[in-house]
Amino acid sequence: MHIASLEDDVTQGQLIQSLLTEAGYRCTLYSSGRALLTALARPHGYDLLLVDWELPDITGFDVLRWIRSNLGHAIPVIFVTNRSQETDLAAALHAIFQLPIRQRTGCAGGCRSHYFSQLPIRQRTRICR
């Protein structure tokens, strides 16, 4: 499996590459969104993309939008971030699925939850505090 990792922090990128290589995967590092997009515009053979949320040149969301617009859903994308706020996670899921978010209050646990009302029930993603 060939994995492309987009991470602007050199130390973090090397750690990701080292862990993936030790696990038997091939990993190519990119330190800017534009560098990854340039590589993806050519034949590349990547099976999975790891994308940092915050980059110096463009956002991980911009990278994801380009990927989905130009390559469709053929390549799985995993966002890498230290963000954990409910609103951040909901925004990331919204960008991935490109569906409107409907808010609902009072789920079974008494929390506020965001979910994608357009997905079938078995595929809905919930985020609860």
C-alpha positions in Angstrom: 0.0 0.0 0.0 1.3 3.4 -1.0 0.3 6.3 1.4 0.8 10.0 0.8 1.2 12.0 4.0 0.7 15.8 3.9 2.2 17.2 7.0 4.0 20.6 7.3 5.7 19.8 10.6 8.9 18.0 9.6 9.3 16.1 12.8 5.7 15.0 12.8 5.9 14.0 9.1 9.1 11.9 9.8 7.4 10.2 12.7 4.3 9.3 10.5 6.6 8.1 7.7 8.7 6.0 10.2 5.7 4.4 11.8 4.1 3.5 8.5 7.3 2.2 7.0 7.9 0.0 10.1 4.3 -1.4 9.6 5.2 -2.4 6.0 3.7 0.5 4.1 5.3 2.8 1.5 4.9 6.5 2.6 5.7 9.6 0.6 5.8 12.9 2.5 4.6 16.3 1.3 5.1 19.4 3.3 2.7 21.7 1.4 -0.8 21.3 0.0 0.3 22.6 -3.4 3.1 20.0 -3.6 0.6 17.2 -2.9 -1.9 18.5 -5.4 0.8 18.8 -8.1 1.7 15.1 -7.4 -2.0 14.0 -7.5 -2.5 15.8 -10.8 -0.1 13.2 -12.4 -0.4 9.4 -12.3 0.6 8.6 -8.7 -0.6 5.2 -7.4 -1.5 6.3 -3.9 -3.9 4.1 -2.0 -4.5 6.4 0.9 -4.0 10.1 1.8 -3.2 11.5 5.2 -4.0 15.2 5.2 -3.0 17.7 7.9 -5.8 20.2 8.7 -3.7 23.3 9.0 -1.1 24.0 6.4 1.0 27.1 5.6 -0.2 27.5 2.0 -3.8 26.1 1.8 -6.1 24.3 4.2 -6.6 20.6 4.4 -10.3 21.4 3.5 -9.0 23.0 0.2 -6.9 20.0 -0.5 -9.9 17.7 0.1 -12.2 19.8 -2.1 -9.7 19.6 -4.9 -9.3 15.8 -4.5 -13.0 15.2 -4.5 -13.6 17.5 -7.4 -10.8 16.1 -9.5 -10.4 12.5 -8.4 -13.8 11.7 -6.9 -13.9 9.3 -4.0 -11.5 6.7 -5.4 -8.8 7.5 -2.8 -9.7 7.4 0.9 -8.6 10.5 2.9 -7.9 10.7 6.6 -7.6 14.1 8.3 -4.7 14.4 10.8 -5.3 17.1 13.4 -5.1 17.8 17.1 -8.5 19.7 17.0 -11.2 18.2 19.1 -13.9 20.8 19.4 -17.4 19.5 18.3 -17.7 22.4 15.8 -14.3 21.6 14.2 -15.2 17.9 13.8 -18.6 18.7 12.4 -17.0 21.1 9.9 -14.5 18.4 8.8 -17.3 15.8 8.3 -19.3 18.4 6.4 -16.3 19.0 4.0 -15.8 15.3 3.6 -19.4 14.4 2.8 -20.4 17.7 1.3 -23.9 17.4 2.8 -25.8 20.0 4.9 -25.5 19.6 8.6 -28.7 19.5 10.6 -28.6 20.2 14.3 -30.6 18.3 16.8 -30.7 18.8 20.6 -31.5 16.3 23.2 -30.1 13.0 21.9 -30.3 9.9 24.2 -27.3 11.1 26.2 -28.8 14.6 26.7 -26.1 16.1 24.4 -26.2 18.3 21.3 -25.4 16.3 18.2 -24.7 17.1 14.6 -25.4 14.5 11.9 -25.9 14.3 8.3 -29.6 13.9 7.7 -29.1 13.0 4.0 -27.2 9.8 4.7 -29.0 6.5 5.3 -29.4 5.8 9.0 -26.7 3.1 9.1 -24.2 5.6 7.6 -25.0 8.7 9.7 -22.2 10.1 11.7 -22.9 11.5 15.1 -20.6 13.7 17.2 -21.6 14.0 20.8 -19.9 15.7 23.7 
